[in-house]
Amino acid sequence: MTPRSLSDSVSAIRDAQWMTPARARAYCRILLAITTLGIIARIALSRGGIDLYGKPIGSDFISFWTASQIALSGAPADVYDVSTHWAAQRALFDGAPLNYTAFFYPPVFLLICLPLTVLPYAWSLACWLGATGCFYWRAMRDLAGRPTMALPILAFPAVYWNAMYGQNGFLTAALFGNAVLALETRPIAAGICFGCLAYKPHLAVMVPLGLMAGRQWKTLLVTATTAVALCAVSYMVFGAATWQAFLSETSLAKLTLEQNLVGNEKMQSIFAAVRLLGGSMSAAYALHTTVALIVASALIYLCRSLPIGHGVGAAMATATLLASPFLLGYDLLLLAIPMVWIVREAARTGYLPWEKPMLAMAFLLPLLSTTFADRLHVPLAPPVIMLLFVAVFRRAIRANRVSSVQQPAAWLTRTEAA
């Protein structure tokens, strides 16, 4: 390969001019059709709610539904007793050979799960995914500000994984996305949305840091007040014994992470990547902590340097994914926030070099990461998420500089007109 042809190849990847909006929409239609048919086929071929692989439809939702069943029976603390919770799961599917699906969530999430057993399992799962899915779609659509973004928002492969597992990724992404939308003009609404993430605090770990660095004291206060209020309500509803049972179970959650009980190939974090590659426990913790501190420092710089807005919120979401050691495929729905924001900005000012290929990698990440990790022992998620964070950082800095240049120009124009 000649130097010129190599340069042309690099340029083709860097600028990706071949990836036109029309082609992107066509690829999204194909992907959405394939994933939809996959879900329909899995449901159609299931027997008694058990698919061909021996897993229940919505395999993680079984944890939420049976938690509701146990709590409504009058013994909410038993949700955190593995033997009781597992027995309820086996009974639901008539003794099918199921693996245990844990409930590591604080009692705040039990408040959300409580009404699930009002409906039979299948109907409850459908309503859960329908309601939280609409919440996610509306949040991302509003963040995009463009009706043409509806297709890629739905075709994002993390949507498929969340639907297959019956998980809460839609709810998490919707709350975070609505908080980002409200950051600039509605600090109270933003704080309420952030505070509601108390049910999954490891996916909001960077939020207080960003709000403090950006001196968003009202949003920070409302966030803390909302989280404390939800904890207080759950304490009053379920009692002290339930909270004590949850706190006692945290050691099991730590053991699940460290002893590879979920599978390092399924995890998307830096910690899991080091373990997958054969690194020691101490090396995994050390590298994960180092990267988290670097990302936190970059986020602090961004929040202190820029006005609060969607770009800062997108950086918070991406930084959170790099900071949490416990991260699964459906949690990657949070990637929709930075991707949607970058596409929205690029529609105004054009794409920066390498942005298109980076967005393509991030978009396809939930589809490829587990397969690459399982079969090739190549952890894709950490480097791709890191590249996305760099892209958000660069885009946010650039957007602020452009705004700073444009504002004086507008002022001068008004002065001359006067």
C-alpha positions in Angstrom: 0.0 0.0 0.0 1.4 3.4 -1.0 1.6 6.3 1.4 -1.1 8.1 -0.7 -3.5 5.1 -0.6 -2.9 4.7 3.1 -3.7 8.4 3.6 -6.9 8.1 1.5 -8.0 5.1 3.6 -7.4 6.9 6.8 -9.3 9.9 5.6 -12.2 7.7 4.5 -12.5 6.2 8.0 -11.9 9.6 9.7 -14.5 11.5 7.9 -16.8 8.6 6.9 -18.4 10.8 4.2 -20.0 7.6 2.8 -22.2 7.4 5.9 -24.9 9.7 4.8 -28.1 10.2 6.8 -30.0 8.1 4.2 -27.6 5.2 4.6 -27.6 5.5 8.4 -31.4 5.3 8.4 -31.4 2.3 6.1 -29.0 0.4 8.3 -31.1 1.3 11.4 -34.2 0.0 9.7 -32.5 -3.3 8.9 -31.1 -3.6 12.5 -34.5 -2.8 14.0 -36.3 -5.3 11.8 -33.8 -8.1 12.7 -34.0 -7.4 16.5 -37.8 -7.2 16.4 -38.0 -10.5 14.6 -35.6 -12.0 17.1 -37.8 -11.0 20.0 -41.0 -12.2 18.2 -39.3 -15.6 17.4 -38.1 -16.0 21.0 -41.6 -15.5 22.4 -43.3 -17.6 19.7 -40.9 -20.6 20.3 -41.2 -20.4 24.1 -43.1 -23.0 26.1 -44.7 -22.0 29.4 -42.7 -18.8 29.4 -39.4 -20.6 29.0 -37.4 -20.1 25.8 -35.4 -22.5 23.8 -32.3 -21.8 26.0 -34.2 -22.7 29.1 -34.5 -19.1 30.3 -37.7 -17.4 31.2 -38.9 -14.6 28.9 -37.6 -11.4 30.5 -35.1 -13.4 32.5 -34.2 -10.6 34.9 -37.8 -9.3 35.3 -38.5 -12.5 37.2 -36.4 -11.0 40.1 -38.6 -7.8 40.1 -41.9 -9.7 39.9 -41.1 -12.2 42.6 -39.8 -9.3 44.8 -43.2 -7.7 44.5 -44.9 -11.0 45.3 -42.8 -11.5 48.5 -43.2 -7.9 49.6 -46.9 -7.9 49.2 -47.1 -11.1 51.2 -46.1 -9.1 54.2 -42.5 -10.0 54.5 -40.5 -7.5 52.4 -37.2 -8.3 54.2 -37.4 -11.8 52.7 -36.8 -10.3 49.3 -33.1 -10.1 50.3 -33.1 -13.7 51.5 -31.7 -15.7 48.7 -33.4 -19.0 49.5 -36.9 -17.4 49.8 -36.4 -15.3 46.7 -35.1 -18.2 44.6 -38.0 -20.5 45.8 -40.5 -17.9 44.6 -38.7 -17.8 41.2 -38.8 -21.5 40.8 -42.4 -21.7 41.9 -43.4 -19.1 39.3 -42.1 -21.3 36.5 -43.3 -24.6 38.0 -39.9 -26.0 39.0 -38.1 -25.2 35.8 -34.3 -25.5 36.2 -33.6 -21.7 36.6 -30.4 -19.9 37.7 -31.0 -17.5 40.5 -31.6 -13.9 39.5 -30.5 -11.7 42.4 -32.2 -8.5 43.7 -29.3 -6.2 44.7 -31.4 -3.1 44.6 -32.1 -0.9 47.7 -35.7 -0.8 49.0 -36.2 2.3 47.0 -36.5 0.1 43.9 -38.8 -2.2 45.8 -41.3 0.8 45.9 -41.2 0.7 42.1 -41.6 -3.1 41.9 -44.4 -3.3 44.5 -47.4 -3.1 42.1 -45.9 -5.5 39.5 -47.8 -8.6 40.7 -51.2 -6.8 40.3 -51.0 -8.4 36.8 -49.9 -11.9 35.8 -46.2 -12.2 34.9 -46.4 -11.9 31.1 -48.8 -9.0 31.2 -46.8 -7.3 33.9 -43.6 -7.7 31.9 -45.3 -6.2 28.8 -46.6 -3.2 30.8 -43.2 -2.7 32.4 -41.3 -2.6 29.2 -44.1 -0.6 27.4 -44.2 2.1 30.1 -40.5 2.4 30.7 -39.8 2.1 27.0 -42.1 5.0 26.1 -40.4 7.0 28.9 -37.0 6.3 27.4 -38.1 7.1 23.8 -39.7 10.4 24.8 -36.7 11.5 26.8 -34.2 10.7 23.9 -36.5 12.2 21.3 -36.8 15.5 23.2 -33.0 15.5 23.8 -32.5 14.9 20.0 -34.9 17.7 19.1 -35.3 16.1 15.7 -38.1 13.7 14.6 -35.6 11.9 12.2 -33.8 10.6 15.3 -36.7 8.4 16.4 -35.5 5.5 14.2 -31.9 5.2 15.5 -33.1 5.7 19.1 -35.3 2.6 18.8 -32.8 0.6 16.7 -30.0 1.1 19.3 -29.0 -2.5 20.2 -29.1 -1.8 23.9 -32.9 -1.4 23.5 -33.0 -5.0 22.4 -30.9 -6.3 25.3 -33.0 -4.4 27.8 -36.2 -5.8 26.4 -34.9 -9.3 26.3 -33.9 -9.2 29.9 -36.9 -7.2 31.1 -34.5 -4.9 32.8 -34.7 -1.3 34.1 -32.3 0.3 31.6 -35.2 2.2 30.0 -36.1 3.8 33.3 -32.5 4.7 34.1 -31.8 6.2 30.7 -35.1 8.1 30.8 -34.5 9.6 34.2 -30.9 10.6 33.4 -31.9 11.9 30.0 -34.7 14.1 31.4 -32.3 15.4 34.0 -29.9 16.4 31.3 -32.7 18.1 29.4 -33.7 20.1 32.5 -30.2 21.0 33.7 -30.0 24.4 32.1 -33.4 25.9 32.7 -35.2 23.7 35.3 -32.8 22.9 38.1 -35.6 21.5 40.4 -36.9 19.1 37.8 -33.3 18.0 37.0 -32.7 17.4 40.7 -35.8 15.3 41.1 -34.8 13.1 38.1 -31.3 12.7 39.4 -32.6 11.9 42.9 -34.9 9.2 41.6 -31.8 7.3 40.4 -31.3 6.4 44.1 -32.7 3.0 43.1 -29.5 2.4 41.1 -26.9 4.7 42.7 -23.9 3.3 41.0 -25.2 4.7 37.8 -25.4 8.2 39.2 -22.0 8.2 41.0 -20.6 11.1 38.9 -23.7 13.3 39.2 -22.9 14.9 42.6 -19.3 15.5 41.5 -20.4 17.3 38.3 -23.1 19.3 40.1 -20.6 20.5 42.8 -17.9 21.3 40.2 -20.5 23.3 38.2 -21.8 25.1 41.3 -25.3 23.8 40.6 -26.3 24.0 44.3 -30.1 24.1 43.8 -30.0 21.0 41.6 -27.6 19.2 44.0 -29.9 20.1 47.0 -33.0 18.8 45.2 -31.1 15.7 44.1 -30.1 14.9 47.7 -33.5 15.8 49.1 -35.3 13.5 46.6 -33.0 10.6 47.3 -33.3 10.9 51.0 -37.1 11.3 50.7 -37.3 8.1 48.7 -35.2 6.3 51.2 -37.4 7.6 54.0 -40.6 6.5 52.3 -39.2 3.0 51.6 -38.1 2.8 55.3 -41.6 3.7 56.5 -43.3 1.3 54.0 -41.0 -1.7 54.4 -39.5 -1.1 57.9 -36.0 -1.2 59.3 -35.6 -4.9 58.9 -35.8 -4.6 55.1 -33.1 -2.0 55.0 -30.9 -4.1 57.4 -31.5 -7.1 55.1 -30.4 -5.1 52.1 -27.3 -3.8 53.7 -26.4 -7.3 54.8 -26.7 -8.5 51.2 -24.2 -5.9 49.8 -21.4 -8.4 50.6 -23.1 -10.9 48.2 -23.2 -8.2 45.5 -19.4 -7.6 46.0 -18.8 -11.3 45.9 -20.8 -11.6 42.6 -18.5 -9.0 41.0 -15.2 -10.4 42.3 -16.0 -14.2 41.9 -17.2 -13.8 38.3 -20.7 -15.1 39.2 -22.4 -13.1 36.5 -19.5 -13.5 34.0 -16.8 -11.1 33.1 -17.7 -11.5 29.5 -21.1 -10.0 30.3 -19.7 -7.1 32.3 -18.8 -3.9 30.4 -16.6 -2.2 33.0 -12.8 -1.7 33.2 -12.7 -3.9 36.3 -14.2 -6.8 34.4 -12.0 -6.2 31.3 -8.8 -6.6 33.5 -10.2 -9.8 35.0 -11.2 -11.1 31.6 -7.6 -10.6 30.4 -6.2 -12.5 33.3 -5.3 -9.6 35.6 -5.4 -9.9 39.3 -8.1 -8.5 41.6 -5.8 -5.8 42.9 -4.8 -4.9 39.3 -8.4 -4.7 38.3 -9.3 -2.4 41.2 -6.2 -0.3 40.6 -6.8 0.3 36.9 -10.5 0.9 37.3 -9.9 3.4 40.1 -7.1 5.2 38.1 -9.3 5.6 35.1 -12.3 6.7 37.2 -10.1 9.4 38.8 -8.8 10.6 35.4 -12.4 10.8 34.1 -13.6 12.5 37.2 -10.8 15.1 36.9 -11.8 15.8 33.3 -15.5 16.1 34.3 -14.6 18.5 37.0 -12.6 20.6 34.6 -15.5 20.6 32.1 -18.2 21.5 34.7 -16.0 24.3 36.1 -15.2 25.7 32.7 -18.5 25.5 30.8 -22.0 26.7 31.5 -24.3 23.9 32.6 -26.2 22.4 29.7 -26.7 19.3 27.6 -23.0 18.8 26.9 -22.1 18.7 30.5 -25.0 16.3 31.1 -23.8 14.0 28.3 -20.3 14.0 29.9 -21.8 13.0 33.3 -23.6 10.1 31.7 -20.5 8.8 29.9 -18.3 9.3 32.9 -20.7 7.4 35.0 -20.3 4.3 32.7 -16.6 4.5 33.2 -16.8 4.9 37.0 -19.1 1.9 37.8 -17.4 -1.5 38.1 -20.8 -3.3 38.0 -22.0 -2.6 34.4 -24.0 -4.8 32.1 -25.2 -4.6 28.5 -28.6 -3.1 29.2 -26.9 -0.3 31.3 -25.3 0.8 28.0 -28.6 2.5 27.2 -27.0 5.5 28.9 -24.8 5.8 25.8 -27.8 7.1 24.0 -27.5 10.4 25.8 -24.0 11.4 24.6 -24.6 9.9 21.2 -27.9 11.8 20.7 -26.3 15.0 21.9 -23.3 14.7 19.5 -25.6 14.0 16.6 -27.7 17.0 17.5 -24.7 19.3 17.7 -23.2 17.9 14.5 -26.5 18.7 12.6 -25.8 22.4 13.5 -22.0 22.6 13.0 -21.0 19.5 11.1 -19.1 16.4 12.2 -15.6 16.7 13.7 -12.9 14.3 12.5 -13.3 10.7 13.8 -16.8 11.4 15.2 -18.8 9.3 12.7 -16.7 6.1 13.2 -16.7 6.6 16.9 -20.5 7.0 17.0 -20.8 3.8 14.9 -18.6 1.9 17.3 -20.6 3.2 20.3 -23.9 2.4 18.6 -22.9 -1.2 17.8 -21.2 -1.8 21.1 -24.1 -3.5 22.9 -24.5 -5.8 19.9 -20.8 -6.9 19.8 -19.2 -6.5 23.2 -20.4 -9.7 24.9 -19.6 -11.8 21.8 -16.1 -10.4 21.5 -15.4 -10.8 25.2 -16.8 -14.4 25.3 -15.3 -15.8 22.1 -12.2 -13.7 21.6 -11.5 -12.5 25.1 -11.4 -8.9 23.7 -13.2 -6.4 26.0 -14.5 -3.7 23.7 -16.7 -1.7 26.0 -14.1 0.2 28.1 -12.0 1.6 25.2 -15.1 2.5 23.2 -16.8 4.3 26.1 -13.5 6.1 26.8 -13.4 7.3 23.2 -17.0 8.5 23.4 -16.1 10.4 26.6 -13.2 12.1 24.8 -15.5 12.9 21.9 -18.1 14.5 24.2 -15.3 16.4 26.0 -13.9 17.8 22.7 -17.4 18.6 21.3 -18.4 20.4 24.6 -15.3 22.5 24.7 -15.7 23.4 21.0 -19.4 24.3 21.4 -18.5 26.6 24.2 -15.8 28.4 22.2 -18.1 28.9 19.2 -20.8 30.3 21.5 -18.3 32.6 23.1 -17.2 34.0 19.7 -20.8 34.3 18.4 -22.1 36.2 21.4 -19.7 39.2 21.2 -20.4 39.3 17.4 -24.1 39.6 18.1 -23.6 42.3 20.7 -21.4 44.3 18.2 -24.2 44.0 15.6 -26.8 45.3 18.0 -24.5 48.2 18.9 -23.8 49.2 15.3 -27.5 49.0 14.5 -28.2 51.4 17.4 
